[in-house]
Amino acid sequence: MLVIFAAPHVAPHNITTSWKSPSVLTIRWSLLTLNEARGTVVSYTVVYTSMKTGIMQEQLLTIVAGGRENAELDLQDLNEGTSYLVQMWASTRAGPGQTSPAIIVLPVPTSLFTYGIISAIVACAVVVLLVAAAIILILSVRKCRR
């Protein structure tokens, strides 16, 4: 029996990005099917380029067999306030497949994360105050009944 290995004939698809923090970007995508990959995908490679410095970096995600349909990868230690160009491809034992179209990821304003943290702290403080007020009210009503 002759087994022919081939590289994937399509690029990864349904690629989305979201900022976890000003320096951590999450990339998500749909895993290629066996037919799209023309074999078993052994890895996905994400290439990202700083649009400020032009420095290109590569991150490899090795796939472990399983029933997942989606994958994600966090790009760490990115420069705050910098736009990035992101592309990726899948590889089989035969080699790398088609490269995805480039995605331009704009920086997220760091103030959104700052205000988000401040809002969360204020919300927690308000809840604590409301709980304390409710406890005081319950205790005072109990004293009045005695």
C-alpha positions, 0 to 999 in steps of 0.5 A, a space after each residue: 500500500 502506497 501512502 502519500 503525504 501532502 501539505 495542507 491545501 488550505 490555511 487555518 480559518 476563523 482566526 480571531 484575536 483579542 487582547 488579554 492585557 496590553 502585552 498579551 494577545 490571544 489568537 484563536 482559530 478552527 482546526 483544519 479537518 483531515 481533508 483540508 489538511 490532507 493528513 494529520 496536522 502536527 503543528 500550527 505556526 503563528 508568525 507575528 510582526 511588530 509594525 513598529 520595529 518590523 521584527 518578525 517572531 514565530 511561535 509554534 503550537 504542537 497539536 496533541 490528538 483529541 476531539 477539539 475543533 478550535 485552538 488558541 495561543 497566547 502571544 506573551 510580552 508584546 510591546 504595549 501600544 504596538 500594532 502587529 501583523 499576524 499570519 499562520 499556517 498548519 503543517 503535516 509530516 509533508 511540510 507547511 501548508 497555505 499561509 493565512 491572510 495577514 491580520 492587522 491587530 491594532 493596539 488596545 488603549 491601556 486605559 481600558 484595562 486600567 479603568 476595567 480594574 478600577 471599575 471592578 474594585 469600585 464594584 466590589 467595594 460597593 457590594 461590601 458596603 451594601 452587605 455591611 449595611 444589610 447586616 447592621 440593619 438586620 442586627 438593629 431590627 433584632 435589637 428593637 424586637 427584644 
